[in-house]
Amino acid sequence: MTQKKVKPDTKNRPRIFLKAKEEKEIQQGFPWAFDNEIDFIKLSDGTQSSFAESNLEDGSIVDVFSKGGIFLGSGVFNKKSKISVRILSREKYTEYDYEFFKSRIQAAYDLRFMFYKKSDSYRLIFGEADLLPGLIVERFVDTENRSILVVQFLALAVEIFREFIIRALNEVCHPFAIYERSDVDVREKEGLPIVKGWIGSDFCAHDSSTHDTTITIKENGILLNVDIENGQKTGYFLDQKFNRRRVSELARGKTVLDACTHTGAFGLNAVSGGAKKVVSVDISEEAVEVVNKNIALNGAKKVMSVVCADVFDYLRQLDSGENGSADAFDFIILDPPAFAKSAKSIEKAYGGYKEINMRAMKILPKGGILVTCSCSHFMEEPMFLDMLMHASRDAGKSLQILEISGAGPDHPILAGYPKSRYLKCVIARVL
């Protein structure tokens, strides 16, 4: 998409006026205005119309106001999306030029260096939480100490500024190469095409067209293959780094079941920590292949193995004794994909989380450790803890919750935007 030229007259933008009382969440920090919250639109020439009748061009920079005329922020308008405005700034008359995006990316980069080393892989830009709505950037560092950025432009609000953003990423981060994974369904809801591939020499420091899309990174001392082209989302889930390290610290001498393993990272951290035995389980044959490669890469074959199976079936069989001894494991890790992908699916998701956690608790002996996670923001922490309480009751066990954590500091939480607080990781002891 051609770079949109921002009008220099920042004091005469189209104005979005919200319906009465719809400004509260935005004033608290929420960075979106939905189509059903908009009362009317006033164009730069003074003409006024309803949202439905407005001919305001998608990609226009707009100022957002409350019903009473209080300025709330400015951002990018997109009538095709239910999120009609993604707010980029709370300051009046902000000019969205190259320096604006460079300063946002520099601030995100500086924040990560408070917590991570130069050789670490981490999420560099976490969308709304880094005040860049719809932009995700992962920074992977391979074993040759080259940084490869994987970017996702998930919304029109950042798509129209992609040239500024790519240029700033190169100038601030000096990556070896940049790969784009804008191949997600949400782009279609924004009226955008699917895009995937290396970003070439026009905007990248290197002509990367022939680079291998499978790289090897090191996390917590563990070597991991990451497929940035075909792996889930951006290739690897960096948000669990510190929770995996905690597993390593707790797993010494334990017999570990690593369920919904994906890449085997939790299990390999358990091996690193001195686990006696680790069995990883995943329903995906492709995932099992990746795990086997990672096991070999870390010389862990004597301790760790992987099984291709449905986790629900596998836990049920263990519980019933069909798949070996029900007390074969004294440490179980549950890190399933998001069961609740919408508010409508939360009841069904609650049942799914409860089922696997109840089975795990029944399998674990007295004193056994359960590490259980949810990456769905719809499954909020109080509900997740409520589910664990009911699962323990149905398992006929008591549960001591030892720690509750979330994602690492490379996934900051934006106050007023609860979607940024999505990951829950509970470490508990079964009694």
N, C-alpha and C positions, 0 to 999 in steps of 0.2 A: 504494500500500500504506500502511495506517495506521501512523503512527510507533509503534514498539515502546517501551513504557515499561520502563526498566531498573530492576530491583529495587535498592533502596538497600543491601540486605545483600550487599555484595561479597565477604564472607568465607564465604558459604554457597552457592556456585554448584555446579551439576552439574560432575562431574569426569570428564575423559576420560583413561584410562590407556592408554598405548601398549604395544605388544608389546616384548619384550626387544630392545635394540640399535637400536630405531627412532628414538631421540631424537637421534642424532648430528647429522644434517643440520639439525634445528631448532635445536640448540645452536650451530651454526655460522652461523645467521642465516636459514635457509630458513623462510618464513612460512606453510607449509601442513602440515596433517596429513591424509593420505589414509585412505580407509575401510579399506583392507587393512592399515593400520598400527595400527589400534585394537584393543586387547585386550578392554577392558570399559568400561562407563560406570556411574558411581556418581551417583545423583540426590541432590538436596538433602535428601530424607527418609531417606537412608541405604540405599535399595534399590539393588541392583546387578544388571546384566544384560549380556549380550553386545551388540555393536553391532547385530546383526541383530534381536535381540529387544527392543531398547530402544524405548520410546515417547517419548523426549525430543523436544520440539517443535522443528521447524526454526526458526531465528532466535534460539534460546536462547543466552545468553552462558555460556560454559563455561571452566573452567580446564583446562589440559592438563598432564599429568604423565608422567614416564618410568615404566617398569615398576617401578623402585625407589622411586618417590615424589618424584622431583626436579621442582620446578615449572619449567615451560618457557615458559608464557605463557598469555594468555587471548584469546578471540576468539569468533567466531560459528559455531554449529553448523548444518550443513545436510546432512541424510541423503540428499537427492535428488542431491547432487553427489558425484563421486568425491573431490573435495577437501572432506572432511567438516568441517574446521575451518580457517578463515583467521584467523591470529593477528594481533591488532591491537596488543597491548601485551606487553612482557616484564616489566613491573612488577606485583607482587602488588596485588590489591584495586583495580585501575583502575576508575573509574566512567566509563561511556561516556555522558557528558552533552554538552550543547552546547559547553561550554568545552573539552572534550577535542578535538572535531573542529575547533573554531576554532583551537586552538593548533597542530594538525597542518597546517592550511591556511596559517596565518600563517608557519610555519617554511618551507614550500615556497615561498611567495610571496617571503619574504626571501632565500632561496637564489638565486632567479632574478635578483633585482636586483643580485647580485654580478657577473653576467655579461651582463645584458641591459638595454637602455634602456627607459624607460617606453613608448616608441613601438614597441617590438619585439613581434612575435608569437612565442610560445613555448609549450611544454608546461608547464602550471602544476602538474599533479599526474600523476605517473607511477606510479600504482597502488602495488604492493608496495614499490617503490624509495623512495617517499615515505611508507611506513608506513601506507598507506591501501589495503589489498588490494582490487582490483577496481574502483578508481575512476580514470578518465582524465578530465582536464580540459585542453582547449586554450584558450589565450588569443590570439585574433586581434584585431589592431588595424587598423581600416580607414583609408582615406585621409582620413576626416574626424576621425581620432584618437579614434574610439569603440572601446572594447574589448568584444568579443562573446565570451562563453565558450561552448564546446561541451563538453558533459559526457556521459560514458558511465558508467552504473552496471552493471557487468558481473557482479556477484556479490551474493548475498543479504547478505553481510557489510556492504555499504555501502547496499544498497537499503533496509534497515530503518531506516537513519539519514538518509534522503534529506532530510528537512525540516531537520535540523541542518546538513547539508552545504550545501544551497542557501542557507540563511540565513547561514552563515559565509562562503560565497563572495561574497555580496552585501556583507557587512559589511567583509570584508578587502579585496576587489578593486574594489568599486564598479563593476561592469560596466554597460554600456549595456543589455545583454540577455543572456539565457542560452537556449541551444538544446540540446535533448537528442537524442542519437543512440544510445539504448539499443536499437538495432535489429539486434543481432548474435546469431548462433546460440548463442553461449556462454550467453546468458541462459536459453535453453530448458533447457540442461543444469543450470541452477541452479533450475529450476522457476519461472521468472519470465516474464511476458509481454513481447512486443516493444513498445517505447515510442519514439515519435519526435515531435518538435515543440517549439515554443516553450514555455518554462516561464512561466506567466502571472503576473499581477499579485499573486497571493497570496504568492509567494516571490521575485519579481523586482522590481528597482527601477523598472522601466518596464513598462507594458502593451505587450508586443511582438508581439501577435497579427498585426499587419499588416506586420511588417518583411520586407524582401526577404531571401531566404536566399542570394543570391549577393552576396558582398562583394569588395572589392578591397583587398589588403594590399600592403605594400612590404617586400621582403626583399632585403638586400644591394643596395638601390637599384633593384631590379627590381619592376615592378608585376605583380601576379598576381591573376587572378580565382579565388575560392574558393567552391565550392558547398557550403555547410555542410549542406544538406538531402540532396543526392543524391551528393555526392562520395565517393570511397572512404574508408571508416572515418569519420574526423571531417572530411573535406573536403580535407585537404592534409597532406603529410608534412613536418613541421617538423624532423625529426631530422637532415636532411642540410644544414642551413643553412651550417655552416662548411665542409663538404666542397664545396658548390657555390661558396663564396667562393674556395676553393683552386683550383678549376677556372678561375675567372675570372683568377686570378693566373698561371696556366700556359698559357692558351689564345691569347695574343697571336700573330697571324700564322698560326695553325693552321687546318687544314680539319678540322672536327669532326663526328663522327657521335655523336649522342645517342640511344642505343637504350633502349627501354622508357621513353619520355620522360614519360608520364603528363600532366604539366601544361606541359612544356617548360622547367622551371625550370633544369635543368643547362645546357641549350642557351642559354638567355637569359643566364645568367651568363657563358658563354663569349663570347657577343656583347658583353656589357658589358666583358669583358677585352680585346677587340680581335681576336677570331677573324676570319679572312678569310672563312670560309663555315661555316655550321652546317646540318646536316640532322638533324631529329628523326624518330624512327620509333616508332609504337605501333600495336598490333593493334586497338585500340578506336576506332571511329568517333566516339564521344562524346569521347574523349580528344583526338583530332585536332581536333575542333571547338573544344575549350577551348584547345589550343595555338595555333591560328590566331588566336583572340581575344587571347591573351596576346602573340603576335607583333605584332599590330596595336596593342595597348595600349602597347607599348614602342617602336614605330616601327622594328621590326627586319626588315621585309619584304625589304629589299635584301640582307640577309646570311643570313637564316634561313628555312627552309621545313620543312614537315612532311609525312611520308609515312605512309599507313595501310597497314601490312603486318605480317605475322608476322616477328618479329626473326630467328628461326632461318632462315626462308626468305630473308630479305633479306641476311643475312650470307653464307649459302651461295651466293647468286647473285653477290654481290660477289666472293667468293673464286674463283668459276668464271669471272668476267668477263661473266656474263649481264646484270648490272645496272650496267653502266658499268665503268670501270677498277678493277681490284683494288687499286691503290695510290692511290685517290682521297682517302683520309683518312690523316692523320698523327696523329690524336688521337681515340680512341674511348672513350665512356663507356657502361658497362653497369650499369644499375640495375634489374634485373628484380624482379618480385614474388617472394615467398617460394616457392621451388620445394619446399622441405621443410617441410610443415605438420604433420608428425608424425614420430616416430622411425622408424616403419615405412617412410616414404617417402624416407629419407635416401639410399639407394643409387641410386634413380631420380633424385633431385635432384642428386646428385653428377655423374651423367652429363649432366644438362641444363646445369649450370654449366660443366662441362668442355667441352661442345660449343660454347657461344657464346663462351667465352674462347679456345678453340683457333682458331675461325674469325676472331675479332678479331685475334689475334696473327698469323695468316697474312696478313691484309689489311694490317696496319700495316707500314710500311717500317722499315728499320734506324734506330733512334733515335726511333721513334714512341712516343707516350704512351698507356698504357691505364689508365683509371680504372674499377675493377671492384668491384662491391658485392654483398653478400648481407644480407638483412634477416631471415633465418631463424636463430633461436637454436639449432636442431638442427644447423645447419652451423657448428660451432664453428671458431674461428680456425685452429687447427692443421690441421684437415681442409680448410678453404678454401685455405690456403697449399699444402697437399699437392696439391689439385686444380689449382692454378695451375702447379705444377711439372710435373705430368703433361700438362697442356694445352700448355705450352710445348715439352715434348719431342715431343708428337705434331705440333705445328706446325712442328717443325724449327727452333725459335728458342731463344735464351737470354733470360732475363727478369731484369732488375734491379729489385728492389723498393725503392722510394724512401721511401715513407711508408705506415704503417698507422694508420688512425684508426677511430673509431666515431661514435656519436651525440654531439650537443652536451651541455653540462652541464645542460640542461633535461630530459635523460633520464639521470639519475644511475644508477650501478650499485650495487646493494645487495650488500655482501659476503655470501657464502653463498647467493645467489640468482642462479644463472647465467643464468636466463631474462632478467634485466634487461640483460645484455650480449649483445644480439642483432645489432646492426649492425656489419658489417665493411666498410671502404672502403679498398681498396689502390690506391695510385698506383705504377705501374711503367713501366719503359722496356724496349721490345723491342729486342733486339740480334740 
